[in-house]
Amino acid sequence: MNKIKLLPFIFATMVTMSACSSNNNQEDNKKSQIPDPTYDIPEDEEIDSSTTANDAQFDVSNVEEIEGSVLKNKKIYWLGSSVTYGASSSGQSMADFISKRSGCISVKEAVSGTTLLNDGLTDDTGKKSYVNRLKTTTLFDTKEEVDAFVCQISTNDCTSARLSKRGEITADDKRELENFNVATTLGAVEYIISYVVDTWGCPVYFYSGSYFGDGSNKYQRQNSNPKGSDYSALVDQVKQIAEKRNKFKFVDVKIIDMYNDEEFNELASEKYYSWAMNDPIHPKKAGYLQWRTPYIQHFLEKDFIENY
């Protein structure tokens, strides 16, 4: 082959290799920016039985900001029930701790005992439901620029009386609000995604609780109503909805799945769990601060660094 004809080919190859090298360097730089989760879970022998997990030392007012978080000054909306509120921790939850640790701005719309679904039958499943509060709350500003929306996968939708209202995941081509039956849990999940995307155009995160099984021994991570198996099924169905909705352009739905993460759940020993948790669903302040908050914060930071 003529050497002159080879020159354009060689040049193009060098440009391509340079671009690939640049992309690889950018990916490496991104990975280097992702901080490890900073768990502060004490060893069993370090747990002072005379100190409760709701003591002042674990209060959000005593938490210091960790410099350098990609979440700093980001606006995050939180929608949920008792876990998002902090029912067993004086109204303090990971939304508050992440805000203090990272410097982000958390807006928390949370009411204990409420459901995702809105069947209109009771306050908790009607006017106080996730769906209704999402549309009527004065805490969320529809004209505000929002960086992330975080929604709790509610255990309240999994009580035995509400299992019949689970509903179905709609067909892949359904994404308009009127397509979803909000009187069902799965319809409400899909409605929330569409409403958030249409209103704020930001990524949507659904988070689960930590693992619990079926039974009545709360210190063995068991719960009888709702059952762990019923909650696990809901978490899996929300994952399926996320996979479906992510096929659409401009939709980004992620699942922060603490329930199925064995490594995360094993961080809490039996002794620590019985000290830091009020029951298998509700953490105390230390349980949020030392265990759940680092996990969720790391997930958000990693996702922001890699994708936004």
C-alpha positions, 0 to 999 in steps of 0.5 A, a space after each residue: 500500500 502507498 505510504 501517502 494513503 496510509 497517513 490518514 488511516 494512521 492519523 485516524 487511528 491515533 485520534 481514536 486511541 487518544 479519545 479512548 485513553 481520554 475516556 478511560 482517564 475520565 472514568 478513572 478520575 470519576 471512580 477516584 472521586 467516589 468516597 467510601 461509605 463512612 460507617 461508624 458502627 461500634 463493636 459489641 464490646 464498645 456498646 454501652 448499655 447505659 447509653 441509649 441510641 437516642 442520646 444527645 450525642 447522636 442528635 443531628 445537631 452534633 453531626 459535622 459536615 464531611 467536606 467535599 461531598 458532591 451533594 453539597 448545595 443540592 436540593 433533595 426532596 424526600 417523600 415517605 412515612 415513618 422511616 423518612 420522618 424518624 418516628 423512633 428518633 424524635 423526627 430525625 432521619 437519614 434525610 436530616 443526617 445526610 443534609 448535615 453531613 453533606 451540606 445538601 438541602 433536604 426537604 422532607 414530606 413525611 407522615 407516619 403510618 401512611 401509604 403509597 396508595 391513595 384509595 380514599 378510604 382513611 386519612 392514612 390511605 387517602 388525603 395523607 397518602 404519598 400520592 395525595 401529599 405529593 400533589 398538595 403539600 406546600 413543602 414541595 415547590 413545583 417551580 423549584 429546581 430539584 436535583 433528586 427526589 427520594 421516595 420510601 418504599 412503604 411497609 404500610 402498603 404491605 400490611 395484611 389488610 392492604 395486600 389485595 391492593 398491590 395492583 399490577 405493573 402497567 404495559 411498557 408503553 404506559 407513562 402518562 399519569 392517567 394510565 395509573 390506578 393510584 388506589 393500588 400500590 404499584 399504580 401509585 409508584 408509577 404515578 409518583 415517577 411520572 409526576 416527578 419527572 414531568 414536574 421537576 425532571 430530576 432522577 427518582 430514587 426509591 429506598 427500601 428498609 433493611 432486611 427483616 423476615 417473617 415472625 414475631 421476634 423483633 430482635 431476630 429481625 422478624 416482623 409479623 405484620 407486615 411480613 418480611 416476605 411481603 415487603 421483599 416482594 414489593 421491593 422486587 416489584 418496584 425494581 421491575 417498575 424502575 427497569 420498565 420506566 428507564 426505557 423511556 427517554 429523560 427518565 432515571 429511576 434508581 433503587 436504593 436496596 438495603 433490604 437485599 444487601 447482605 453485606 450491609 445487613 451483616 454490618 449490624 450485629 445482633 447486639 448492635 441491632 437490638 440497641 440501634 433499632 426500635 423494631 425491624 422497621 424503625 431505627 433510632 438516631 444512632 441506627 440512622 447516623 451510623 448504619 443507614 445514613 452512610 449507605 444511602 449517602 454513598 449511593 447518592 454520591 456515587 450516582 451523582 459522580 458517575 451520571 450527573 
